[in-house]
C-alpha cells in the first residue's frame, strides 16, 4: 500500500445500498468509540441519502460523507486518493467497477469487494496486476461469503495438514453442511450481468467453466465437476451441486498459485452441498440439482434483501476434508453466526478492509486468503462471529 498520507483508513463506497449500509452499521456497532478504531467515511452518489443512512444506523453526526459516482471518474479519483482502503459494495462490478479498480491501482490504494464475477475478475487481473505491483495497491476480490470461508478454510486445513503430516493434502473437499439465508437483488443482478456478457463474448464461457480461470498461465489437473448429485461413501451423505462453487474453486486455486503452489501443482478441490443419508438425502440432492436457486423471474430486485430477523436467524456450517492417497484424513469446519450472504458477509468485508491496513505484502491482484491469511482468521474470530474448528 502506498505511503502517501490519507484522510481516512477506510471509505465504505456504496453505503446507501443494502449491503453497504450493513457494512457501515457494523463499523458503528463494533468499533464506535474505540480508541483503536479505524478512521472511516461513507461514500455514495447522494449526500442526502448518505445523511439518511448515517442517522438510520446510529452513526455519529460527524461521520464524514463523500460524494462519489461510478460514472464520474474525477469523483472516484478524489475518493481513492483520500483513503488507504476502499471497501466497495457497488456492483455488478463488471458494470460499475472498472474505473474504481483503475483509480485504486493508479493511486496505490487498497481495494476490497464482494465480487463473484469471475470473467470480470480475470479481466482485472490481466489488465492491472502488473501495475498494482508497481504502485503497491492491493486489489482483493471476493471478500464475502464468496469466497472468504472457503479460501481460508482450505488454507487453514492445509496448515493443519502440514503440522500433522508434514505435507499438504493433494485433495480437499469443501462440503456445506448448513446454509440458512436468502439471496438479494444485487446477487441476482450480478448473475444476469455475467450471463449477458457471456452471450456477447463467447470467450467468457471458457473462464466461467474452468476451475483455473483466475490463474493465467497455469492449468492444473482435471477437477471434479460437482454438477450432479452423488453419494459420498466417506461422509455417509448425499451431496448436491453448490451454487457458489463456480467462483469459490477459482479463488482457492488462485490462492494456491499466489502462494507458489504451496499445496502442489496437482492440487484437487471441489465443493458440494450435503443433503443427508438415505432416500431422503437422495431426494433432497436431486431436488437441489434440478431447481434453480437464483436467476428466476422471482428474484428480488436490486436493493432488496433479507430482513434483520432473517439475517439474525441465518447461519452456515462448512466442513473441509483433506484426503491423502494412503487413507489419512483431516477435517476442519467454519461456522458463521448470521445469514451467509448479508449478515455475515458485511462483517467479513469490513474485517478484510481493516486487515488490509496492516499487510506488509507487495501490491497486486490478490485473494483474501493468500494476502491476509492468519491475520484475517484472527479478526473474523475475534469480531465477526466466525469459528474455525479442527474436527479430526
PEKA-V308471 format. One record per residue. PSI is psi in whole degrees, -180 to 180 (999 if undefined). Layout:
[[PSI] [PSI]]
This chain:
[[138] [149] [3] [132] [139] [153] [-38] [151] [-49] [145] [125] [105] [124] [26] [-15] [-9] [174] [-56] [-38] [-39] [-40] [-37] [-48] [-41] [-40] [-43] [-39] [-48] [-37] [-30] [-3] [125] [-3] [142] [-33] [16] [141] [148] [136] [163] [161] [136] [149] [-176] [-29] [121] [-35] [-44] [-36] [-41] [-41] [-44] [-41] [-44] [-39] [-39] [1] [24] [151] [148] [-21] [13] [123] [144] [136] [128] [122] [142] [133] [-25] [6] [89] [-31] [-43] [-37] [-41] [-40] [-39] [-46] [-25] [-19] [-14] [152] [-34] [134] [125] [107] [134] [15] [97] [179] [138] [-28] [-19] [-32] [8] [-13] [-52] [-35] [-46] [-45] [-40] [-42] [-42] [-46] [-34] [7] [35] [137] [154] [128] [143] [-174] [27] [132] [35] [86] [-34] [-43] [-41] [-42] [-40] [-42] [-38] [-49] [-38] [-31] [-8] [-47] [-43] [-36] [-38] [-39] [-38] [-17] [6] [136] [106] [115] [106] [168] [53] [34] [-151] [-36] [107] [24] [-50] [-35] [-45] [-50] [-31] [-46] [-45] [-45] [-37] [-39] [-38] [-40] [-40] [-42] [-42] [-42] [-41] [-9] [1] [149] [159] [139] [-12] [128] [138] [132] [122] [117] [116] [-28] [145] [105] [110] [172] [157] [154] [172] [-32] [-39] [-44] [-40] [-42] [-41] [-44] [-42] [-39] [-43] [-39] [-39] [-41] [-34] [-30] [-30] [101] [-19] [-23] [-31] [-39] [-38] [-42] [-35] [-24] [130] [-16] [27] [-18] [14] [73] [133] [-4] [131] [111] [-166] [166] [138] [154] [138] [-41] [24] [8] [150] [145] [157] [126] [105] [-41] [-32] [-10] [39] [149] [152] [142] [161] [143] [124] [-30] [-3] [-33] [-41] [-40] [-44] [-37] [-43] [-39] [-44] [-32] [-40] [-45] [-43] [-43] [-28] [17] [32] [50] [-23] [8] [147] [-8] [20] [137] [132] [139] [169] [140] [168] [120] [135] [-2] [173] [175] [-168] [-37] [-42] [-39] [-45] [-41] [-41] [-42] [-35] [-47] [-42] [-27] [-2] [116] [129] [-22] [159] [29] [168] [-18] [4] [143] [160] [157] [137] [-13] [158] [-176] [154] [168] [-42] [-42] [-39] [-45] [-30] [-5] [168] [174] [159] [114] [130] [141] [130] [118] [136] [137] [154] [-28] [7] [-9] [145] [162] [150] [146] [144] [153] [128] [144] [147] [4] [176] [143] [-40] [-23] [-57] [-48] [-40] [-43] [-36] [-41] [-42] [-46] [-44] [-33] [-42] [-42] [-42] [-35] [-26] [-24] [1] [146] [13] [157] [163] [171] [-178] [114] [169] [156] [-36] [-48] [-35] [-45] [-28] [-125] [-35] [-39] [-39] [-46] [-43] [-42] [-38] [-37] [-31] [-33] [10] [19] [146] [137] [121] [125] [121] [-14] [999]]
